[in-house]
Amino acid sequence: MAAKRNTSKKRESILDGALEVFKTEGYDKASMDRIAETAGASKRTVYNHFPGKEVLFKAVLNRLMDHVTALKQIEYAPGLSLEEQLGRFADAKMEFIKNPGWQGMLSVTIAAFVGHPELARETMMQAQADQGEHDYLEAWLAAADRDQRLSVPDPGLAADAFWSMVGGAFILPVIFSGAFTSVDSETMKTELIRVFMSGYRKKSYQSE
C-alpha cells in the first residue's frame, strides 16, 4: 500500500512539473528532460509513468478537466430557485477559470491544438469518454422540465447553449487578456442566467 501511495505521489509531482514546463515553454518547446528536472524525478521515472510528451500533456489537461467536472456535480433541488441553482453551475465554471493552472495552460493548449489537430481530436474524445453519458447540467435541466418549472424539449442542446454562453463571457477574456477578472462577473452571470431562463422558463413560473 505504501508503494502504491508513493507511486501516486510521484505521478502527481510529475504532472505538477509538466504543468509548469508547458505553461512557461509551450507544448512544442517543452521536453521530457526539462519536465523531469522540474519534477525532481529521473527521466526514466517520468517515462515509466508517461511514455511520451503527448501522453503527459493529455494527462495534465485531464487532471484540470477532472477538477471542473467535480465542481459541476450539482443535483436538481426542487426547493431552491432556478436562478440560484443555475448560478452554481456558472460559479463552477468560473472557479475553474480562476484556477492559475488552467489560466496558464489555456493559451498553450489552444496553440498546441492548432498545431497538432490530431492531439486536439484525441484529447476531446478522451474527455467526452471520461465524462460518460451523465452531464449534470443536462440532467438538471431534464429534472426541471419534469418538475414543470422549465420547458426544455432538448436538455442536451440547452446545456450546450448555457455552457457556450458562460464560456463566451468568461473563457474568451482569459484567452485574450491572459487573466480572469472578477470585475462585474456577478452582474454578467446574472444577465446570462436571465437571458437563458427567458427562453426556457414555464410561463407559470415567470414571477419565481
FENBEL-V703972 format. One record per residue. PHI is phi in whole degrees, -180 to 180 (none if undefined). Layout:
# FENBEL-V703972
phi
PHI
PHI
This chain:
# FENBEL-V703972
phi
none
-62
-63
-65
-64
-65
-64
-64
-63
-65
-61
-65
-67
-68
-63
-63
-64
-65
-58
-64
-68
-62
-64
-88
-114
83
-68
-67
-84
-65
-126
-66
-62
-66
-65
-61
-62
-66
-80
69
-130
-77
-61
-63
-63
-60
-70
-65
-90
-137
-68
-169
-64
-62
-62
-67
-61
-61
-66
-62
-65
-63
-67
-66
-67
-61
-63
-71
-62
-65
-66
-89
-82
-114
-93
-67
-123
-58
-85
-107
-65
-64
-62
-62
-69
-63
-60
-67
-65
-63
-62
-62
-66
-66
-64
-65
-65
-73
-62
-57
-64
-71
-58
-69
-88
-61
-67
-63
-66
-61
-63
-65
-68
-66
-79
-136
-56
-67
-62
-62
-63
-66
-65
-69
-63
-67
-62
-67
-67
-67
-69
73
-88
-97
-105
-65
-69
-60
-65
-63
-63
-64
-67
-66
-68
-64
-79
60
-97
-128
-117
-127
-61
-131
-59
-64
-65
-64
-63
-61
-64
-64
-66
-65
-64
-65
-63
-64
-80
-119
-85
-57
-60
-67
-62
-87
-102
83
-154
-91
-118
-88
-62
63
-66
-67
-63
-64
-60
-60
-69
-62
-66
-60
-64
-62
-65
-63
-91
-124
-73
-66
-59
-69
-112
-61
-95
-63
